Every structure is written in C-alpha cells, then in structure tokens.
C-alpha cells in the first residue's frame, strides 16, 4: 500500500467549497487503497477526530498544525489571512519532513488552498510532488467595479497582494518551478504557470467536484409550465455580482411570466439587497429567501428551470456544478471559471465588455430560453451529462490510476 502526504489547509467534513474539497481528497484517497497522512489546521480537530474514531477511514491519519493565537485573530482581514496561510504552510512543511522520516512517503500532494500565488512549501519534503488543482489567476474586470459597491478598493488590494506574492513569495516561485506536476483549473491561471514551467508538465483539472450522494439518479425533466423560474445561489459577496444579476433581471420584459429566486443571506452585500430590489423595481418578481439549509438548496435546484450566475471573479464555481447536477441550463458571463464550465450545449454565455451590454445580453438570453422550452430541455440533458463527469470518484480514480503512477514512473511529460 502506497503512502502519501496530503497538504490540506482547508479540510472539514460536511462542508462545501475548499473545506469540502480537502476532506474529499483525504477520505476518498484513503478509501481508494492509499495510506493517507493529511496535514490541516488545528481548528478542524474537533470535527474530524470523532469521525476517525468511528473507524470509517482506517487508512487515514490526520495531523494538525497549531499557530499562535495572535495570528489566528489576524485571520479576519485579507493581509492577515495571507500571513496565517503562509506561516501555516511553513510549519506544515516542517511537520511533513518530520513525518516522512517515520513513514517514508511515496509522494506529496498539495490540495488546498487552491491558489497558485500562495504556493506551497511542501516541495521541501523532498518527495515526488503534485501541486493542485489551483486557480488564482482571475481578476475582476475594472469596467464592472461599481457592482462591488464600497468593496472595490479591497478587491484591488487583493489583486495587488496576489501580484506581489507572485514575485516575493518563495513558496510560489519554487512550487511552480520545481513541482513534478502542476494541475491548473482555468486558463487565466494557466498563463501564470506557463511562464515558470515552460516545457514542464502542466495538466488541466477542475478544482471542485460532486459527491455521488448529491447527484439525482436520473436527469430531471421539467414540463414547460406557464412561469419560468430562475435561480441564483451563493454567498452575497462583492465578487458574486448580485447587483449585476438584479439589474440584468430588471431588463427582462415584465410581460413575460419569469421569476427570480435568490438563495443566500450571508455576505457583505446582504445589507444592500432591499435597496437593489427597490431601485431596479423588481421586488414583485424576485423572491429573496436568504440563507437556507443545504437540503433546502437542493429543493430549489429541483424546483427551478434555469440557473442564473453572474460572478465577476471565480475559479471553478461550485454552484454551477450543483445546478447542472440538477439538470439546470445556465445563463452566465463568458468570464473565468464559468466560461470554462458552461458551453453552448449546457447554457448561454454573454460577453463581458460593458455593464450596459452585459446586462442587456443577459436579459435577452433569459427571454430566449423562455421562448424555447425545447432548447431548455436539451440543455438540461447536457448539463446533467456534464455533471456526471465531475463526480469525486472519477477525479480520485484519475489520481490513483493515472497521475500518481505516472509521477512515480516519470512518464507525465505532456504540457496541456
């Protein structure tokens, strides 16, 4: 049985996003016949240890890196988060070297955080090293800055810090330069990786996946009803473009029976929601339900007809995968991760040039799907088929059957 070291700064059971990704890597790799040693944050201990004590994952051992309290408190802001992560990485790599002396790892895999600029110090363990999948090369378009409200300056600080880190963070330079394999989740980030790696192996892989338990057993076929129900799901963060969503929806003809449900109540933009609904005169057509349970979110997916998504910076939006798992065609922007997840078979993407153009094009796309229910049904079938390809077991199988063995044999030499 091969033994691997997994670096997963974000790793929590029964969570989504990065935390869920880390947990899925750790548990599913261990179930696939590997002995997994996972390094994560101390705060995860109370959630993870009871599960490990149950004996569900006998091949998984989790190790926890403890940081000073003052650094944990600093995590609340952008600079503090970067400092927290980089210091954690440094300590995690030191722990990895100590563990390797005892366990003799066959390879090391950095899974989360999935940001290329932040890099990883795990190359210091001195074993074959897989980095990713990672994103991080995305930047929000300046022409759309008003949708960030008072948080645009923070968004630009994020871009500046990310760019600076790509020059001064030794973890970034050495990781991308010396890793045996780098996995990249989107084209924006691929451009950054190619600069340092040139002819070294780079593979494309989405940095999110779906659990088999989440997928409905068959495609959902929705009869064309009198009303077309749009759905938006996510945290109300500035980069998610919720005002853009509402403005675009306001341009949809009021003579058409089309409604929009917004699921999400957490995030900085929540306080602006009542004003948006009033300003754009859509309160009678928009149902903002706020934060709901995960099971209720799945019911909204099932009850809706089209998924509407206008994020202005996203690597690999999990909501899109979830929506397509529930056979929902997508209306979105031709930008970043959603531009790569959605194609003409699964939805409609509109160019991102100016706010006036984008909101108008989004409205026309929604109206088009209303008038073409047969096309919606075809897109629903294609969306479900795409989602089936994104199941975590398929992703894990690619690692255990292809990537890890190829790394050990030094046969991964193609640059994609």
N, C-alpha and C positions, 0 to 999 in steps of 0.2 A: 504494500500500500504506500503510495507516494504521499509525502508530507509537504504542505505548502503553508507559507506565512501570508496572511491576508491583512492589509492595512485598510481599516475602515473607520475613519474618524467619526462618520455618521453611521450608526448601526443600532436600530431599535426595532423590536418586534411590534407588529400590528401598527405600523406607521407607513405613510406614503413618502414620496419624494426620495431624497438622498438617504434618509434613515432607513426607509424600507428597502432601498437598493442594497445597502450594506448588509442588512440582515438576510436578504435573499441570497446574496453571494455566499455568506458564511454557512447558512444552513443547507442550501441546495448543493453546494460543492461537497459538503461533508456527506450528504446522502448519496452523492454520485460515486462514492468509493474512495474519496481522498481523506486523509487525515488533515484537518484544518486547524491552524492556530490563528485566531483573529485578534488583532490589537485594536482597541477602541477607547472611548472616553470613560472615565470613572463614573459619570452620571448615568451610564447605561446599566451599571451593575445590578441595581435593584429590580430592573425589568427582565434582565437576561438570566441571572443565576437561578431563579425558580424554574425556568423552562429547562435549563441544563440539568438541574437536579432531578427533573422528572424522567430523565433518560431518553428523551425523544431524539436527541442528537449525540449518540455516543462517540462519534468521530470528531466532534467539535470541542475545542478548548478556547475560552476567551480570556484575554489578558487586558488589564485596564491601566491606562496611563493617568496618573494624578498630577494636576497642575496647581500652582499656588492660588489661594482664594482671591487675591487681588487681581489675578489675570482672569479668573472666571467671572469676576464682577465687570471687568472691562469688555466682556464679550458683547455687550448690548449695542455698541456702535461699530461702524464699518472698520475703522482702524483697529479697534480692539479685537474684532473678530479675526482679522488677518493675523495679528500678533498671537492671539490664542492658538490659531491653527498651526502657524509656523513653529511655535515653541513645542506644541504637542507633537508635530512631525519629528522634530529633533529628538525628543525624548523617546518617541515610538521607535525610531531607527536604532537608538542605543539599546532599547529593550529587545529589538529584533536581533541584534548581533549577539546579545547575551543568550537569547533563546536558541539561536542557531548553534551555539556551542554545545547545547544539550541535545537538540532534536535533529540537527543536520537537515535543514530544509532542502527540498529538491528545487523549489523556485519561490519567488516572492511576487505577490500581485497587489498593487495599489488600486483600490476600487473607489473609495470616497475620501475626501471631496473630489468631485469630478471637474476640477478647474485646472487648465493647463498652466496658467501663470503661477499658481501656488505650488505647483510641482510636488515633489516627494523626496524625502531623504532616504527612502528605502533602498536605493541603489547601494548604500553604504553597507548593507548586509553582505554583499559580495556574492550573491547567487543570481541565476538567470532571473530577469526582472521584467514583468509586464506592468505597464502604466496605462490605466484607463479601463473603460472608455472615458474620455474627458472632452469637455467643451470649454467655453470661456472666451472664445474669440468674437462673440457677438457684442455689438454696440447699438444702442437705440438711435434711430435717425433723428438728427437735430431738428429737421423740419417739423417734427411731431412733439417738440418739447413741452408745448402748453398742456398736453394731456398728463404730464407729470405734476401739474399744479406747483406747489411750493417745493417739491422734491427734485426738481430738475438739477439743482446745484449738487445735490447728493449723488445723483446719477452720474454727473460728470466727474465728481471726485472719485467715484468708483472706477470710471474709465481711466482716469489719470493714475490712480494707485495700481490698477491692473497693468498698465503700460510700464510703470516704473518697476514693478515687481519682475516683469519680463527681462529687465536689464540688471537689477541688483540682487534678485533672489537666486542664490546659488542652487537652490533646490530645483528651480525651473530650468536653468541652463543645463545642469548636469543630468537631470532626469531625462529631458527631451533628447539630449545629445547621446547619452550612454545607455539608455534603456534598451534591452534586447528587442522589445516590441512596444510600440505606442499605438493605442486604439483611440480613434478620433470619432466624435459623434456628429459633427456637422462641418460643412465646407468652410465656414468662417474660421473655425479653429484649425482646419487642415492647412490653411495658408500659413499660419504661425508655425506649425510643426515642420512644414517642408523647409523652412529657412534654415533650421538647425540640423535636420536629419538628412536632407538631400537624398542620397540613394539608400538610406537605411529603411528597414521595413516599417510601414505605417498601414494600418488596416482601418476600415470604416466599420463602426458598430454603434448603434443607438445606446444611450446610457440609461435607458429605462426599459421596463418590461412589464408583462402582465402575468398574474398568477392564474393557474388553471381554474381555481375556485371562483375567480372573478368573472370569467368568460361565460356568457349564456351558452347552453348546449347547442343551440342552433341559431341561425340568423333570425332576427326579429323582422317580421313582415308586417308593416303598418298599413292598414287600409286608408286610402285617401279620404280624410274627413273634411268637414266644412271649414275648419280652422287649422292653420299650420302653426305648430308650436316650436319656437326657437328656444334654445337653452344655452346659458353661459354658466360655467362653473369655475371657481377659483378663489384664491385669497384676493382681497381688494388692495393689492399692492400697486404702487405707482406704475411700474413697468407693465402691468397687465392690461392697461389701456381701457379701463371700464368706461371712462367718459367717451372715448372713441366709439366703443360699442353702442352706447346710448345715442350719440349723435348720428351714427350711421342708421340706427333703427328709426330715428325720427324722420329720416328721409324716405322710408318705406311708405308707400301710398296708404293713407288711412282708410281708403275704401276697401282694402283687402283685409280679410279676417286672419291677421297674423299677430301672434302674441310673443312676448319675450319673457322668459323666467330667468332670474339672476339668482344663483345659489352661491352664497359667500357673504360672510359678515365680519371677517377679521382682516385687518389691514388698515393702513393709513388713510385710504380713500373712502372708507366707510362713512365718515362724517360728512362727506360731500354728496353722498348718494341722493338724499332728499332734494337738494338743490339741483342736481342734474336732471332728475325726473321732472321737476317743475320748469326749469329753463328750456328743456327740449320738448316740453308739452307731450310727454308720453306716459304719464302716471296711470292713465286709464288702460294702457296696453302692456304695461310692464309689471310683473309680479316679482318684487324683491323679497325673497323668503329668508335671507340672512344665512347664518350658519346652521347646518343640519347634520344629523348623524351620517356616517358613511353608508349605512344601509339605505337611508332615505335618498342619498345622492344617486344610488343605483336605480331607485324607482323613478327619479326624474329623468335619468337616461332612458329608461324603458318607455316613459310616457311621452317623450318629446319626438319631434320629427326631423329637426336639423340642429346641429351644434354650431354655435357662433363663437368665434375665438379671435381676439384682436391684440394679442400680446405684442409689445414693442421691443421686447428682448427676452428670448427664451432659447435654451439649448435643445431640449427634447421634451416638449410639454406633455406631462403625464395625462392631463385631461383629454388631450386629443386621442391618445391610445385608448383610454377608457371609453370615450364616446364611440369610437369606431368598433370597440368590442361589443357595444350595444347597437351596432348596425346603424349608426347615425352618419349621414353625409355631413360634410363640414364646409362652412363658409369662413374664410380666414384671409390673412395677409400673406403675400409672397415674400416672407421675411424669416430669416433664421431657421430655427428648428421646424416650425410649422410648414415652411416652404419645402422641406425635405420629407416630412411625414405625409403630406397630402399631395395627391396628383389629380389629373383630370378625371380619373375613374372614381375617386373617393370624395371629391368635393370641388369647390370653386375657390381659386386664389386670385386676389386682385393685386395689382402693382402698388408699390409704396413710393409715391412721388410727392404729393402734397396732401394735407388733410382734406381739402375740399374734394380732390379727385378720389382719394381712398374711401371716404365716407359715402360718396355718391356711387362708386362702383360696388361697394359692399351692399348698399340698398338695392341696386339693380340685380345683384346676384341672388339676394333673398327673394325678390319678386320673380326671378326666373325659375327658381325651384318651386315656388308656389304654383306657377302656371304649368309646370312639367312634372306631375307626380310620378309618371313612369320613369323619368330620369332619376328622380329621388330614390326610387326603389332599386334601380340598378346600382346607384352609388352606395346604397345601404349594403347590398350584397358584396360589393368590392371592399367596402370598409371593414366588414366582418372578416373577409378573407385575409386582408392585411393584418388585422389584429391577431388572427390565429398564428401568424408567423412570428409574433412578438412575445410569445409565451416564454416565461423564465426557463422552463425545462429545455426548450430549444436553444436558448442562449447558453445555458450551462453545458449542454451537450457539445456546443461548438468549442468551448474551452477545454473540456476533458478529452474530446475525441480528435481535435484538430490543433488548437492553439498551443496548449501545454505540451503535447508530444512533439509538435513541430519546433517549439522553442528549444526543447532539450536536444533535439537532433540537428538544430541549426539549419532547418530547411525553410523557415519563413523568410523569404528573401524578395517577395514581390511588394512593390510600392503601389498603393491604390489611391 
